[in-house]
Amino acid sequence: APVYFDFDRSAIKWSEREKLKGIAECLNGDNVAPLSLEGHCDERGTEEYNMALGERRANAAKKYLNRLGVSDEKVRTTSYGKNRPAIDGSNERAWSKNRRTEFVSE
């Protein structure tokens, strides 16, 4: 499940930490494929700003996983900014689902 973020923020919310703990448990196991952490934003803001914010979100998830014992070799980060929305729309329902980091097996 994606980790969701507040508007214009890259801090991991308390409500999202359990998701990361579950991912860390899997990644700390044996014979686990690396994950790509993909940072995303809602449609508001410039392309450049959203690419940077998406990167900060992916890196925040990576740092949290590192604190839980996951090595850097098991995760990599990338940002898609606002280019890959989970939900189309210009309202808070859509925006809240687009402010996320997704975890994709490599």
C-alpha positions in Angstrom: 0.0 0.0 0.0 1.3 3.5 -0.7 2.4 5.8 2.0 0.4 9.1 1.9 1.6 12.6 2.7 0.0 15.8 3.8 -0.1 18.7 1.3 3.3 20.2 0.6 5.0 17.9 3.1 7.5 15.0 3.0 7.4 14.0 6.6 6.1 10.4 7.3 2.8 10.7 9.1 2.3 8.6 12.3 -0.7 6.9 10.6 1.6 5.7 7.8 4.4 4.2 9.9 2.9 0.8 10.3 3.0 0.3 6.5 6.7 1.0 6.5 7.3 -1.3 9.4 5.7 -4.1 7.4 7.7 -3.3 4.3 10.9 -3.3 6.4 10.1 -6.7 7.9 9.8 -8.1 4.3 13.0 -6.4 3.1 15.0 -7.6 6.1 14.2 -11.2 5.1 16.3 -13.4 2.9 16.2 -13.5 -0.9 14.1 -10.4 -1.3 14.1 -8.4 -4.5 15.0 -4.7 -4.1 12.3 -2.1 -4.1 11.9 1.1 -6.0 10.4 3.9 -3.9 8.5 6.2 -6.2 7.6 9.6 -5.0 4.4 11.3 -6.3 2.6 14.6 -5.9 -0.8 16.1 -6.7 -1.3 18.4 -9.7 -0.7 21.6 -7.8 2.7 23.4 -8.2 5.2 23.6 -10.9 6.8 20.6 -12.6 10.2 21.3 -11.0 8.8 21.8 -7.5 6.8 18.6 -7.7 9.7 16.6 -9.0 11.8 17.8 -6.0 8.9 17.2 -3.5 8.4 13.7 -4.9 12.1 12.9 -4.4 11.9 14.2 -0.8 8.9 11.9 -0.2 10.7 8.9 -1.6 13.8 9.7 0.4 11.8 10.2 3.6 10.4 6.6 3.2 13.9 5.3 2.4 15.4 7.0 5.6 12.6 5.5 7.7 13.3 2.1 6.3 17.0 2.6 6.9 16.2 3.3 10.6 14.3 0.0 10.7 17.4 -1.9 9.5 16.9 -1.9 5.7 20.1 -1.5 3.8 20.6 1.0 1.0 21.2 -1.8 -1.4 17.6 -3.0 -1.0 15.9 0.3 -2.0 16.3 3.0 -4.6 14.3 6.2 -5.0 12.8 8.1 -8.0 10.3 10.9 -8.4 7.5 11.2 -10.9 6.2 14.5 -9.5 2.7 15.0 -10.7 3.1 12.9 -13.9 1.5 9.7 -12.7 -1.6 10.4 -10.7 -3.3 7.6 -8.9 -6.6 9.3 -9.4 -7.6 12.0 -11.9 -9.4 15.0 -10.5 -8.9 18.5 -9.1 -10.3 18.0 -5.6 -9.1 17.0 -2.2 -10.2 13.4 -2.7 -7.9 13.0 -5.7 -5.1 15.2 -4.4 -4.9 13.2 -1.1 -4.4 9.9 -3.0 -1.8 11.4 -5.4 0.5 12.7 -2.5 2.2 9.3 -2.0 5.2 7.1 -2.2 4.6 3.7 -3.9 6.7 0.6 -3.5 7.5 -1.4 -6.7 9.5 -4.6 -6.9 12.5 -4.4 -9.2 
